[in-house]
């Protein structure tokens, strides 16, 4: 673990960046959330369409189910029910233009206690936070330093989708990153509305977990801002917190669950030591593996080496990485009226690592025998789409 920095705006640590695989250029600029593809779908005529409007409408009770398997009324019903708790949280400040957890931080439901618990050992407190996170239901927890490069320049006012002040307090020098495992049998049915229940369930779970952990910290007498997709880019924080490695499919690959996770975060001034990045060889697999790019129906994922920038304004500027075509990706989502995670399903790391066979495969994949591991994966049938009717049949 690294000792925590003392302030909010510490300069980036080149050694940590290198370990995390983070490469920026002089063209770097912080991302404006208004340029996120989901925000653009409300204000940008090049993205918004009748299909995109129908996509968002499908998450309400008046969805128009299709006849195809996995897109029937009960599939949409399960997906939309899975999102319910997240929706309750995100919609409660809609009148103020704040979609909590998505276009604004989650509001503080509890005050900071006037009596502050003294923290003499930040390392011990970090372990305590991880224990409490697991108690509330988080599958993974890592801690890293605040890095303002990954904090949005501005947030979005959802009343008119203009830019608004972010509102993140100064002095929150630590970021707690939480990982929430998605249901594997449901993931195997992507693309389908049924599979979307795996995403919605974890957004609802993480909303509760991140709010509860933040409340615990505030009751200790320290500030804590609960955050989901809002406020900043969670992937760099997750990688720097040692939870996994960035992959070609735009996801974080973890040793415990592969890419099958959602992430949330808490910004706090509670004294905590920091975890460090854990590169174990995922990048070397992605360098020679294009399963996700091959499987993408609209070819939104890159085939080549990491590069600076991206194909449209939804890509962050001045970062050398694999970058998707967000417009093409969202266009396919809109066509489906549900999210698509084919790239997650086919990823060779999408395995149940509780079994010795998959743990052996992982050891092989992270060794110089990675090509053999990919050859074995191709012949395993693991990535085949499961039939939604089989999930319903139990």
NUGUTOR-749409 format. One line per 5 residues: number of its first residue (from 1); for each residue x, y, z of N, C-alpha, C. Coordinates in steps of 0.001 Angstrom, whole numbers. Example, Ala and Ser with C-alpha at 12.3 -4.5 7.8 and 13.67 -1.06 7.14 Angstrom:
1 = 13190:-5690:7800:12300:-4500:7800:13200:-3300:7800; 12850:-2250:7080:13670:-1060:7140:12900:30:7870 .
***
This chain:
1 = 832:-1203:0:0:0:0:866:1251:0; 359:2301:-633:1036:3579:-629:436:4466:447; 1237:5340:1063:670:6293:2013:-238:7265:1284; -1284:7757:1952:-2215:8659:1295:-1614:10040:1091; -2012:10752:31:-1585:12131:-155:-2327:13026:828 .
6 = -1833:14209:1010:-2427:15099:1993:-3487:16027:1417; -3513:16213:110:-4438:17185:-453:-5307:16617:-1544; -6164:17478:-2073:-7139:17086:-3091:-6514:17040:-4477; -5578:17929:-4752:-5076:18085:-6109:-3616:17666:-6238; -3304:16500:-5760:-1949:15987:-5880:-1627:15710:-7345 .
11 = -389:15995:-7766:-23:15693:-9164:10:14190:-9386; -225:13750:-10634:-186:12313:-10926:1176:11715:-10608; 1172:10486:-10150:2392:9758:-9848:2770:8951:-11091; 3875:9291:-11778:4253:8580:-13011:4419:7089:-12816; 4927:6681:-11663:5117:5255:-11410:3782:4523:-11316 .
16 = 2797:5150:-10639:1480:4539:-10539:789:4509:-11901; 954:5595:-12670:389:5623:-14021:952:4490:-14866; 2256:4304:-14777:2899:3248:-15562:2383:1875:-15147; 2258:1652:-13846:1760:364:-13362:315:135:-13776; -456:1212:-13859:-1867:1108:-14231:-2076:1102:-15745 .
21 = -996:1319:-16499:-1126:1371:-17951:-1751:2647:-18448; -1685:3720:-17666:-2288:5000:-18039:-1265:5845:-18781; -1608:6248:-20001:-733:7081:-20818:-1538:8275:-21308; -1103:9468:-20941:-1745:10687:-21418:-769:11484:-22273; -1301:12388:-23082:-500:13221:-23969:-778:14691:-23653 .
26 = -8:15612:-24253:-276:17045:-24019:-1676:17478:-24450; -2345:16676:-25266:-3690:17019:-25710:-4762:16672:-24682; -4352:16118:-23531:-5334:15676:-22540:-6234:16817:-22092; -7507:16501:-21963:-8495:17435:-21418:-9508:16634:-20623; -9893:17156:-19487:-10903:16469:-18683:-12213:16347:-19459 .
31 = -12917:15271:-19202:-14128:14962:-19950:-15307:15764:-19415; -16116:16247:-20343:-17357:16942:-19976:-18501:15941:-20093; -19268:15786:-19039:-20281:14738:-19049:-21351:14974:-20104; -21484:16182:-20543:-22454:16466:-21607:-22112:15701:-22879; -20836:15315:-23025:-20399:14575:-24209:-20547:13068:-24062 .
36 = -20961:12612:-22884:-21255:11193:-22717:-22369:10802:-23685; -22274:9609:-24252:-23217:9224:-25298:-24659:9200:-24795; -24874:8866:-23519:-26239:8826:-22997:-26797:10225:-22799; -25941:11184:-22458:-26392:12571:-22383:-26635:13125:-23784; -25749:12807:-24709:-25907:13291:-26085:-27199:12790:-26717 .
41 = -27669:11625:-26275:-28904:11065:-26828:-30117:11926:-26518; -29949:12918:-25628:-31057:13816:-25312:-30916:15189:-25978; -29696:15583:-26347:-29552:16938:-26887:-28892:16999:-28260; -28169:15968:-28665:-27403:15999:-29901:-28201:15346:-31035; -28610:16114:-32042:-29418:15536:-33125:-28702:14461:-33926 .
46 = -27374:14411:-33837:-26652:13360:-34548:-26740:12017:-33826; -27214:12031:-32583:-27356:10813:-31795:-28820:10515:-31488; -29568:11549:-31181:-30973:11349:-30805:-31801:10930:-32016; -32702:9994:-31779:-33571:9511:-32848:-34823:8937:-32217; -35764:8538:-33067:-36964:7885:-32557:-36592:6585:-31858 .
51 = -35578:5896:-32389:-35131:4652:-31759:-34529:4901:-30384; -33716:5972:-30263:-33102:6241:-28964:-34153:6644:-27938; -35159:7414:-28370:-36248:7767:-27459:-36992:6512:-27014; -37208:5586:-27952:-37886:4331:-27618:-37040:3482:-26675; -35720:3565:-26837:-34817:2832:-25948:-35029:3266:-24504 .
56 = -35013:4565:-24248:-35210:5050:-22883:-36625:4750:-22395; -37604:4878:-23302:-38990:4596:-22919:-39183:3137:-22538; -38379:2259:-23115:-38545:822:-22848:-38233:457:-21403; -37569:1362:-20678:-37261:1097:-19280:-38413:1469:-18353; -39533:1908:-18971:-40749:2163:-18200:-41752:1051:-18478 .
61 = -42854:1103:-17789:-43852:36:-17888:-44487:-30:-19268; -44431:1073:-20025:-45098:1105:-21326:-44171:660:-22454; -43256:-243:-22159:-42369:-771:-23189:-43191:-1502:-24256; -42623:-1570:-25428:-43276:-2258:-26534:-42494:-3529:-26838; -42802:-4620:-26138:-41995:-5833:-26289:-42001:-6370:-27714 .
66 = -40901:-7019:-28068:-40807:-7670:-29359:-41313:-9110:-29242; -41354:-9771:-30379:-41756:-11171:-30385:-40568:-12116:-30229; -39357:-11593:-30429:-38181:-12438:-30377:-37887:-12953:-28984; -37254:-14116:-28919:-36898:-14698:-27637:-35929:-13788:-26888; -36209:-13569:-25623:-35390:-12680:-24811:-35870:-11244:-24819 .
71 = -36891:-10950:-25645:-37432:-9592:-25756:-38943:-9597:-25569; -39450:-10552:-24815:-40875:-10632:-24560:-41222:-9842:-23304; -42499:-9742:-23023:-42939:-8871:-21935:-42307:-9248:-20602; -42203:-10545:-20317:-41630:-10926:-19029:-40148:-10596:-18960; -39444:-10582:-20104:-38029:-10225:-20115:-37851:-8751:-19777 .
76 = -38655:-7905:-20427:-38612:-6477:-20105:-39074:-6241:-18670; -40071:-7010:-18226:-40586:-6831:-16862:-39497:-7099:-15826; -38726:-8174:-16037:-37653:-8490:-15088:-36556:-7434:-15147; -36181:-7050:-16362:-35133:-6032:-16491:-35534:-4743:-15792; -36742:-4250:-16072:-37157:-2970:-15512:-37326:-3044:-14001 .
81 = -37788:-4188:-13498:-37889:-4360:-12048:-36511:-4352:-11401; -35520:-4924:-12102:-34156:-4955:-11566:-33585:-3557:-11393; -34030:-2633:-12232:-33540:-1257:-12175:-34257:-404:-11108; -35303:-911:-10498:-36210:-83:-9708:-35521:749:-8636; -34698:120:-7795:-34090:857:-6683:-33153:1940:-7209 .
86 = -32387:1609:-8227:-31532:2622:-8847:-32363:3783:-9362; -33504:3475:-9989:-34366:4530:-10528:-34952:5408:-9435; -35331:4796:-8327:-35879:5575:-7206:-34855:6599:-6729; -33610:6170:-6615:-32547:7077:-6182:-32275:8143:-7236; -32137:7720:-8493:-31727:8666:-9536:-32814:9675:-9867 .
91 = -34069:9341:-9631:-35164:10239:-10008:-35609:11171:-8893; -35088:10992:-7688:-35639:11757:-6573:-35285:13237:-6614; -34255:13614:-7376:-33899:15040:-7493:-34083:15554:-8919; -34946:14883:-9677:-35127:15245:-11087:-35595:16683:-11254; -36404:17156:-10325:-36920:18524:-10438:-35814:19567:-10347 .
96 = -34691:19197:-9761:-33541:20106:-9669:-32519:19847:-10777; -32862:18993:-11723:-31943:18705:-12821:-30796:17798:-12431; -30985:17037:-11371:-29945:16147:-10863:-30436:14704:-10957; -29852:13925:-11813:-30155:12497:-11876:-29078:11786:-11068; -29379:11567:-9800:-28376:11090:-8853:-27824:9722:-9251 .
101 = -26504:9618:-9200:-25840:8383:-9551:-25486:8276:-11013; -26019:9183:-11827:-25748:9150:-13257:-25286:10512:-13763; -26070:11564:-13540:-25611:12893:-13925:-25408:13820:-12725; -25345:13274:-11543:-25052:14061:-10335:-24692:13093:-9211; -23844:13537:-8280:-23528:12684:-7130:-24791:12346:-6345 .
106 = -24739:11265:-5604:-25879:10884:-4776:-25937:11803:-3561; -27101:12392:-3337:-27263:13344:-2241:-27014:12666:-900; -26510:13436:41:-26197:12906:1367:-27468:12827:2205; -27846:11613:2574:-29049:11407:3374:-28773:11488:4869; -27504:11482:5236:-27130:11588:6643:-26060:12663:6783 .
111 = -26083:13419:7882:-25076:14458:8085:-23759:13867:8574; -22719:14665:8501:-21431:14273:9072:-21508:14434:10588; -21148:13399:11313:-21215:13440:12774:-20305:14541:13318; -20756:15293:14305:-19921:16376:14857:-18689:15864:15591; -18773:14625:16113:-17634:14028:16808:-16906:13113:15835 .
116 = -15630:13396:15610:-14846:12660:14624:-14025:11559:15301; -14190:10348:14788:-13389:9233:15282:-11931:9462:14890; -11036:9342:15839:-9633:9550:15539:-9060:8330:14825; -8374:8575:13711:-7770:7492:12933:-6260:7566:13100; -5709:6681:13897:-4270:6666:14136:-3528:5757:13156 .
121 = -4255:4825:12562:-3649:3870:11646:-4480:3799:10361; -4135:4597:9332:-4905:4594:8084:-4959:3228:7405; -3930:2404:7582:-3939:1068:6982:-5007:198:7638; -5100:289:8942:-6123:-486:9649:-7514:18:9285; -7660:1331:9143:-8956:1881:8760:-9331:1439:7344 .
126 = -8339:1349:6453:-8618:878:5096:-9163:-545:5119; -8585:-1395:5959:-9070:-2770:6067:-10471:-2801:6666; -10729:-1895:7592:-12062:-1841:8192:-13097:-1419:7153; -12749:-455:6331:-13660:-5:5277:-13968:-1156:4323; -12963:-1932:3976:-13184:-3068:3076:-14078:-4123:3729 .
131 = -13911:-4306:5022:-14759:-5269:5728:-16206:-4790:5738; -16413:-3516:5988:-17766:-2960:6007:-18377:-3004:4602; -17559:-2721:3581:-18045:-2789:2207:-18537:-4192:1879; -17780:-5203:2302:-18204:-6590:2076:-19482:-6907:2856; -19580:-6354:4065:-20779:-6573:4867:-22027:-6038:4161 .
136 = -21897:-4878:3552:-23045:-4296:2852:-23327:-4978:1516; -22377:-5772:1020:-22660:-6536:-189:-21735:-6315:-1356; -20702:-5472:-1203:-19761:-5267:-2299:-18925:-6527:-2502; -18661:-6862:-3747:-17841:-8036:-4045:-16353:-7711:-4042; -16002:-6484:-4397:-14607:-6041:-4386:-14540:-4648:-3796 .
141 = -13399:-4313:-3216:-13183:-2961:-2697:-11693:-2641:-2768; -11366:-1515:-3375:-10002:-1025:-3432:-9997:469:-3145; -8842:998:-2788:-8742:2406:-2409:-7571:3036:-3144; -7802:4230:-3668:-6749:4938:-4369:-6823:6434:-4061; -5871:7174:-4583:-5829:8619:-4355:-6764:9352:-5305 .
146 = -7267:10473:-4859:-7996:11357:-5756:-7079:11752:-6906; -7581:11671:-8108:-6845:12080:-9300:-7814:12898:-10139; -7662:14200:-10108:-8658:15077:-10721:-8703:14973:-12242; -7739:14300:-12851:-7814:14106:-14296:-9073:13345:-14682; -9544:12477:-13801:-10669:11612:-14145:-11988:12127:-13586 .
151 = -11946:13323:-13003:-13169:13971:-12538:-13729:14809:-13691; -15049:14733:-13910:-15650:15482:-15016:-15403:16978:-14866; -15191:17626:-15976:-15027:19087:-15973:-16320:19751:-15505; -17439:19238:-15979:-18762:19741:-15595:-19727:18561:-15567; -20841:18742:-14904:-21911:17749:-14950:-23017:18263:-15863 .
156 = -24092:17482:-15961:-25207:17831:-16833:-26432:18171:-16001; -27085:19291:-16347:-28387:19612:-15771:-29427:18887:-16627; -30083:17883:-16074:-30963:17042:-16880:-32294:17701:-17232; -32507:18917:-16779:-33723:19618:-17197:-33607:20099:-18642; -32402:20536:-19028:-32210:21022:-20399:-30900:20545:-21019 .
161 = -30146:19726:-20289:-28884:19151:-20722:-27821:20204:-21067; -27882:21297:-20299:-26797:22263:-20323:-25771:21844:-19278; -24599:22485:-19303:-23550:22157:-18341:-23815:22856:-17010; -23430:22193:-15936:-23621:22730:-14595:-22369:22464:-13773; -22249:23197:-12678:-21125:22989:-11777:-21177:21581:-11196 .
166 = -20007:20973:-11073:-19951:19607:-10581:-20387:19514:-9124; -19882:20420:-8281:-20299:20443:-6885:-19582:19467:-5982; -18447:18918:-6424:-17688:18011:-5566:-16819:18835:-4616; -16948:18647:-3308:-16174:19456:-2364:-14672:19247:-2525; -13909:20256:-2164:-12453:20143:-2141:-12019:19323:-918 .
171 = -10810:18809:-993:-10227:18150:160:-10555:16684:327; -11223:16092:-658:-11540:14664:-587:-10433:13905:-1299; -9400:13532:-546:-8174:13016:-1146:-8148:11531:-1429; -9244:10816:-1118:-9245:9366:-1249:-10483:8902:-2003; -10320:7858:-2804:-11435:7301:-3567:-11547:5817:-3244 .
176 = -12678:5430:-2707:-12980:4026:-2437:-13751:3495:-3637; -13261:2436:-4247:-13900:1875:-5433:-14487:510:-5082; -15749:324:-5421:-16461:-901:-5101:-16832:-1647:-6384; -16666:-2966:-6380:-17040:-3790:-7518:-18241:-4655:-7177; -19172:-4776:-8142:-20423:-5492:-7921:-20607:-6510:-9043 .
181 = -20594:-7781:-8688:-20608:-8849:-9676:-21971:-8999:-10355; -21975:-9116:-11676:-23186:-9358:-12443:-23474:-10861:-12505; -24739:-11200:-12603:-25167:-12594:-12631:-24703:-13274:-13921; -23901:-14331:-13784:-23309:-14960:-14960:-24326:-15640:-15880; -25289:-16418:-15363:-26265:-17033:-16265:-27045:-16015:-17087 .
186 = -27377:-14863:-16492:-28067:-13828:-17252:-27143:-13209:-18296; -25895:-12955:-17918:-24923:-12388:-18852:-24785:-13269:-20092; -24888:-14575:-19906:-24727:-15498:-21030:-25843:-15377:-22053; -26953:-14680:-21721:-28051:-14527:-22669:-27968:-13227:-23469; -26905:-12449:-23291:-26746:-11238:-24117:-26590:-11632:-25578 .
191 = -27196:-10874:-26504:-28033:-9696:-26281:-29497:-10088:-26081; -30096:-9565:-25023:-31518:-9767:-24750:-31941:-8768:-23685; -33231:-8465:-23651:-33740:-7631:-22566:-33604:-8368:-21242; -33740:-9690:-21293:-33557:-10491:-20080:-32185:-10250:-19469; -31147:-10267:-20306:-29784:-10060:-19811:-29636:-8701:-19141 .
196 = -30411:-7717:-19604:-30346:-6386:-19011:-30692:-6376:-17541; -31371:-7441:-17064:-31661:-7536:-15637:-30387:-7697:-14824; -29347:-8291:-15423:-28069:-8433:-14721:-27443:-7072:-14472; -27567:-6185:-15461:-27054:-4817:-15302:-27891:-4051:-14290; -29220:-4091:-14462:-30098:-3327:-13580:-29999:-3759:-12133 .
201 = -29893:-5065:-11907:-29795:-5542:-10526:-28573:-4968:-9836; -27445:-4928:-10547:-26236:-4417:-9903:-26278:-2916:-9714; -26923:-2174:-10619:-27080:-741:-10367:-27932:-516:-9117; -28976:-1310:-8947:-29791:-1176:-7742:-29013:-1592:-6500; -28258:-2678:-6619:-27430:-3116:-5489:-26394:-2053:-5129 .
206 = -25696:-1555:-6152:-24611:-621:-5845:-25137:689:-5293; -26338:1102:-5721:-26915:2325:-5160:-27072:2181:-3650; -27611:1046:-3214:-27784:823:-1777:-26444:709:-1067; -25533:-67:-1645:-24248:-328:-983:-23423:940:-846; -23316:1705:-1920:-22475:2904:-1886:-23065:3956:-946 .
211 = -24387:4036:-879:-25022:4980:37:-24809:4556:1487; -24891:3265:1751:-24711:2783:3119:-23271:2950:3596; -22321:2637:2722:-20926:2789:3124:-20580:4261:3341; -21105:5150:2477:-20870:6582:2658:-21492:7067:3971; -22674:6554:4310:-23315:6931:5571:-22484:6471:6769 .
216 = -21897:5296:6671:-21015:4801:7735:-19852:5759:7954; -19249:6200:6867:-18099:7106:6968:-18519:8447:7559; -19662:8953:7137:-20129:10230:7695:-20431:10093:9183; -20906:8926:9581:-21162:8710:11011:-19872:8608:11811; -18742:8389:11140:-17440:8430:11807:-16925:9858:11949 .
221 = -17626:10796:11301:-17235:12194:11397:-16447:12702:10207; -16497:11995:9086:-15743:12398:7894:-16692:12558:6705; -16273:13364:5751:-17093:13589:4558:-17006:12386:3624; -18109:12101:2943:-18142:10991:1999:-19216:11266:959; -18805:11307:-300:-19729:11543:-1408:-19893:10235:-2176 .
226 = -21103:9706:-2179:-21402:8459:-2880:-21613:8739:-4366; -21066:7857:-5210:-21068:8105:-6653:-21186:6789:-7419; -21942:6815:-8501:-22038:5664:-9395:-21392:6039:-10740; -22209:6318:-11757:-21651:6730:-13055:-21365:8225:-13116; -21753:8956:-12106:-21609:10403:-12069:-20212:10842:-11648 .
231 = -19957:12124:-11766:-18826:12835:-11147:-17464:12550:-11769; -17202:11323:-12169:-15902:11017:-12745:-15889:9650:-13401; -14825:9395:-14143:-14651:8125:-14845:-14143:7087:-13857; -14918:6051:-13629:-14573:5109:-12576:-13466:4144:-12992; -13319:3848:-14274:-12349:2839:-14698:-10919:3187:-14284 .
236 = -10429:4409:-14515:-9056:4706:-14056:-8892:4539:-12553; -9916:4917:-11793:-9833:4751:-10345:-9812:3273:-9967; -10618:2458:-10638:-10647:1023:-10338:-9305:371:-10630; -8688:748:-11741:-7390:177:-12103:-6315:617:-11110; -6324:1899:-10754:-5317:2400:-9813:-5539:1852:-8404 .
241 = -6778:1440:-8100:-7078:853:-6792:-6749:-630:-6749; -6176:-1150:-7826:-5717:-2532:-7829:-6788:-3578:-8058; -7939:-3168:-8610:-9020:-4131:-8790:-8909:-4926:-10084; -8162:-4425:-11058:-8043:-5148:-12320:-7289:-4341:-13356; -7405:-4778:-14609:-6694:-4141:-15709:-7667:-3758:-16816 .
246 = -7354:-2669:-17489:-8183:-2198:-18592:-8004:-3100:-19799; -9117:-3368:-20504:-9094:-4329:-21594:-9604:-3726:-22900; -9418:-4454:-23982:-9855:-4013:-25309:-11357:-3737:-25350; -12126:-4489:-24575:-13580:-4317:-24594:-14065:-3148:-23743; -13155:-2278:-23316:-13456:-1058:-22545:-13842:-1361:-21098 .
251 = -13566:-2568:-20639:-13940:-2969:-19286:-12701:-3235:-18445; -12924:-3380:-17152:-11859:-3758:-16228:-11927:-5264:-16026; -10846:-5957:-16325:-10765:-7398:-16120:-10203:-7644:-14723; -10955:-8353:-13901:-10528:-8637:-12539:-10178:-10115:-12403; -9231:-10459:-11530:-8880:-11873:-11323:-10024:-12685:-10729 .
256 = -10935:-12006:-10040:-12011:-12724:-9352:-13218:-12996:-10256; -13590:-12008:-11088:-14825:-12106:-11864:-14647:-11769:-13344; -13430:-11660:-13801:-13221:-11241:-15175:-13817:-9856:-15400; -14558:-9631:-16503:-15132:-8314:-16773:-16553:-8158:-16229; -17047:-9123:-15504:-18461:-9214:-15146:-18771:-8393:-13890 .
261 = -18528:-7085:-13963:-18689:-6204:-12799:-19248:-4850:-13191; -19955:-4246:-12251:-20245:-2808:-12280:-19399:-2190:-11162; -19078:-894:-11293:-18258:-235:-10279:-18950:1019:-9756; -18761:1279:-8487:-19189:2533:-7871:-18021:3085:-7067; -18183:4272:-6497:-17056:4906:-5821:-17543:5855:-4734 .
266 = -16653:6148:-3800:-16910:7123:-2740:-15707:8031:-2630; -15949:9330:-2644:-14899:10327:-2432:-14954:10737:-959; -13806:10688:-280:-13829:10920:1165:-12536:11551:1656; -12612:12140:2852:-11408:12638:3527:-11045:11759:4722; -11682:10608:4857:-11300:9650:5887:-9869:9181:5629 .
271 = -8979:9268:6602:-7584:8849:6378:-7494:7362:6035; -6941:7073:4861:-6852:5699:4372:-5558:5505:3608; -4948:4342:3739:-3833:4023:2855:-4400:3522:1528; -3551:3576:515:-4015:3272:-836:-3463:1951:-1346; -4287:1276:-2136:-3829:95:-2846:-3058:529:-4088 .
276 = -2408:-400:-4737:-1639:-94:-5945:-2132:-949:-7100; -1874:-518:-8324:-2287:-1316:-9486:-1670:-2704:-9449; -2395:-3685:-10021:-1931:-5074:-10019:-1912:-5618:-11453; -989:-5175:-12275:-917:-5744:-13632:-406:-7168:-13583; -1198:-8100:-14092:-816:-9510:-14016:-691:-10155:-15398 .
281 = -974:-9367:-16452:-805:-9907:-17794:-2021:-9852:-18681; -3096:-9216:-18233:-4299:-9107:-19056:-4010:-8344:-20349; -3232:-7282:-20233:-2905:-6477:-21415:-2257:-7346:-22502; -1387:-8271:-22116:-716:-9114:-23098:-1701:-10050:-23796; -2754:-10440:-23091:-3792:-11250:-23723:-4589:-10400:-24710 .
286 = -4988:-9196:-24267:-5763:-8318:-25149:-4962:-7915:-26391; -3642:-7855:-26268:-2811:-7511:-27416:-2969:-8514:-28558; -3252:-9774:-28218:-3344:-10806:-29250:-4764:-11351:-29407; -5699:-10857:-28604:-7070:-11350:-28637:-8003:-10263:-29159; -8846:-10606:-30108:-9829:-9659:-30640:-11236:-10252:-30591 .
291 = -11491:-11173:-29658:-12805:-11816:-29602:-13927:-10800:-29471; -13732:-9787:-28631:-14790:-8790:-28423:-15027:-7967:-29684; -13943:-7518:-30315:-14080:-6733:-31540:-14678:-7559:-32667; -14297:-8821:-32747:-14845:-9709:-33776:-16345:-9901:-33594; -16784:-9997:-32339:-18183:-10322:-32056:-19097:-9110:-32090 .
296 = -18564:-7905:-32019:-19404:-6702:-31972:-20209:-6573:-33270; -21532:-6529:-33195:-22352:-6483:-34412:-22139:-5236:-35262; -21730:-4131:-34634:-21560:-2877:-35377:-20099:-2444:-35440; -19196:-3356:-35060:-17755:-3100:-35126:-17377:-1800:-34405; -17905:-1655:-33201:-17633:-451:-32411:-16353:-560:-31604 .
301 = -15767:-1755:-31529:-14561:-1949:-30743:-13330:-1994:-31636; -12194:-1491:-31150:-10987:-1384:-31981:-10250:-2717:-32124; -9626:-2892:-33257:-8833:-4094:-33516:-7339:-3870:-33284; -6877:-2661:-33422:-5449:-2398:-33378:-4910:-2199:-31985; -3782:-1502:-31923:-3144:-1194:-30649:-3798:39:-30025 .
306 = -3614:262:-28736:-4168:1464:-28111:-3708:2728:-28843; -4619:3681:-28962:-4324:4911:-29693:-4918:6100:-28952; -4459:7278:-29302:-4945:8503:-28674:-6273:8919:-29275; -7178:9359:-28423:-8443:9881:-28904:-9412:8800:-29323; -10427:9209:-30099:-11446:8275:-30536:-12198:8813:-31720 .
311 = -13190:8074:-32210:-13868:8448:-33450:-14865:9591:-33335; -15232:9999:-32121:-16209:11087:-31986:-16050:11764:-30629; -16879:12754:-30353:-16709:13590:-29169:-16989:12863:-27860; -17505:11652:-27910:-17738:10886:-26683:-16483:10179:-26184; -15358:10391:-26870:-14083:9831:-26428:-13284:10905:-25698 .
316 = -12652:10544:-24596:-11822:11495:-23866:-10596:11849:-24698; -10175:13088:-24623:-9039:13562:-25414:-7717:13345:-24680; -6697:12984:-25434:-5350:12947:-24887:-5037:11751:-24016; -5732:10640:-24206:-5432:9402:-23477:-5174:8307:-24510; -4060:7597:-24348:-3723:6505:-25264:-4310:5220:-24686 .
321 = -5331:4693:-25354:-6017:3502:-24862:-6879:2927:-25973; -7438:1747:-25735:-8455:1221:-26637:-9732:2020:-26417; -10314:2538:-27482:-11503:3376:-27375:-12570:2893:-28344; -13778:2744:-27850:-14879:2280:-28688:-15500:3436:-29462; -16284:3089:-30461:-17111:4051:-31179:-18436:4102:-30434 .
326 = -18563:5056:-29531:-19739:5117:-28661:-21017:5346:-29452; -20926:6070:-30547:-22126:6328:-31345:-22644:5042:-31979; -21753:4252:-32539:-22165:2985:-33151:-22714:2033:-32089; -22050:1981:-30942:-22475:1100:-29846:-23870:1479:-29375; -24085:2757:-29078:-25393:3175:-28579:-26469:2997:-29646 .
331 = -26113:3210:-30904:-27078:3003:-31969:-27621:1585:-31971; -26745:620:-31679:-27187:-775:-31623:-28058:-1009:-30392; -27692:-395:-29264:-28527:-482:-28064:-29936:32:-28368; -30001:1184:-29043:-31299:1775:-29361:-32111:841:-30250; -31447:190:-31180:-32126:-756:-32072:-32699:-1924:-31292 .
336 = -31955:-2402:-30291:-32400:-3526:-29470:-33461:-3127:-28443; -33503:-1844:-28094:-34296:-1357:-26960:-33795:-1975:-25657; -32520:-2281:-25606:-31893:-2803:-24390:-30387:-2695:-24540; -29676:-2875:-23439:-28224:-2801:-23502:-27658:-4055:-24161; -26465:-3916:-24709:-25786:-5039:-25349:-24444:-5228:-24660 .
341 = -24150:-6442:-24277:-22849:-6741:-23684:-22294:-8019:-24285; -22433:-8146:-25578:-21844:-9288:-26265:-20341:-9330:-25991; -19725:-8156:-25976:-18281:-8086:-25745:-17896:-8626:-24377; -18786:-8490:-23413:-18546:-9047:-22079:-18716:-10562:-22122; -19790:-11002:-22768:-20089:-12441:-22806:-18974:-13250:-23465 .
346 = -18426:-12732:-24572:-17443:-13505:-25324:-16026:-13351:-24792; -15792:-12400:-23891:-14450:-12194:-23355:-13926:-13495:-22735; -12734:-13933:-23105:-12199:-15179:-22539:-12101:-15179:-21018; -12042:-13993:-20421:-11947:-13913:-18963:-13317:-13996:-18287; -14383:-14065:-19068:-15723:-14177:-18493:-15964:-15616:-18063 .
351 = -15471:-15947:-16890:-15508:-17318:-16367:-15838:-17313:-14880; -16233:-18459:-14404:-16463:-18661:-12977:-15162:-19187:-12374; -14407:-18291:-11754:-13098:-18668:-11250:-13152:-19394:-9900; -14342:-19782:-9497:-14442:-20630:-8303:-14085:-22075:-8639; -14127:-22435:-9923:-13816:-23809:-10317:-12330:-23944:-10616 .
356 = -11771:-25114:-10325:-10334:-25299:-10514:-9971:-25259:-11985; -10871:-25695:-12865:-10576:-25658:-14300:-10380:-24234:-14785; -11247:-23344:-14348:-11130:-21950:-14780:-9963:-21241:-14108; -9648:-21624:-12873:-8463:-21053:-12237:-7201:-21522:-12962; -7195:-22767:-13417:-6060:-23266:-14195:-5966:-22522:-15522 .
361 = -7119:-22300:-16157:-7126:-21553:-17418:-6564:-20150:-17205; -6960:-19497:-16116:-6481:-18146:-15832:-4963:-18131:-15669; -4443:-19111:-14950:-2986:-19197:-14767:-2296:-19366:-16108; -2888:-20151:-16977:-2342:-20370:-18312:-2398:-19081:-19138; -3539:-18382:-19074:-3730:-17163:-19859:-2757:-16061:-19453 .
366 = -2402:-16023:-18189:-1513:-14971:-17690:-45:-15381:-17743; 223:-16459:-18453:1590:-16946:-18626:2010:-16793:-20088; 3235:-17133:-20421:3646:-17098:-21839:2849:-18056:-22724; 2042:-18926:-22112:1227:-19867:-22883:-159:-19300:-23177; -273:-17969:-23230:-1568:-17330:-23414:-2242:-17716:-24737 .
371 = -1469:-17948:-25781:-2079:-18359:-27053:-2741:-19727:-26927; -2127:-20608:-26162:-2733:-21901:-25904:-4038:-21726:-25138; -4044:-20817:-24158:-5258:-20556:-23384:-6384:-20068:-24290; -6058:-19185:-25227:-7081:-18688:-26152:-7557:-19800:-27089; -6658:-20662:-27511:-7030:-21793:-28362:-8001:-22707:-27618 .
376 = -7714:-22967:-26349:-8596:-23801:-25543:-9950:-23122:-25335; -9926:-21800:-25149:-11178:-21073:-24952:-12063:-21173:-26192; -11469:-21046:-27358:-12239:-21131:-28598:-12961:-22466:-28727; -12378:-23499:-28183:-12942:-24849:-28325:-13802:-25279:-27139; -13956:-24393:-26190:-14693:-24758:-24980:-16205:-24583:-25106 .
381 = -16631:-23726:-26033:-18047:-23420:-26140:-18543:-22473:-25072; -17647:-21983:-24242:-18006:-21122:-23120:-18718:-19845:-23541; -18336:-19284:-24672:-18851:-17974:-25073:-20186:-18041:-25797; -20704:-19220:-26027:-21943:-19371:-26775:-23103:-18705:-26046; -23962:-18042:-26796:-25124:-17380:-26196:-26094:-18418:-25647 .
386 = -26494:-18243:-24397:-27489:-19114:-23786:-28882:-18662:-24216; -29782:-19585:-24320:-31145:-19259:-24729:-31929:-18706:-23541; -32524:-17526:-23681:-33303:-16966:-22570:-34370:-17910:-22043; -34998:-18705:-22916:-36034:-19621:-22434:-35464:-20673:-21486; -34182:-21011:-21673:-33552:-21973:-20758:-33355:-21353:-19381 .
391 = -33058:-20040:-19355:-32937:-19365:-18050:-34279:-19383:-17326; -35343:-19072:-18042:-36669:-19075:-17423:-37068:-20468:-16964; -36608:-21486:-17692:-36970:-22859:-17337:-36252:-23337:-16076; -35192:-22581:-15692:-34466:-22930:-14469:-33466:-24022:-14679 .
***
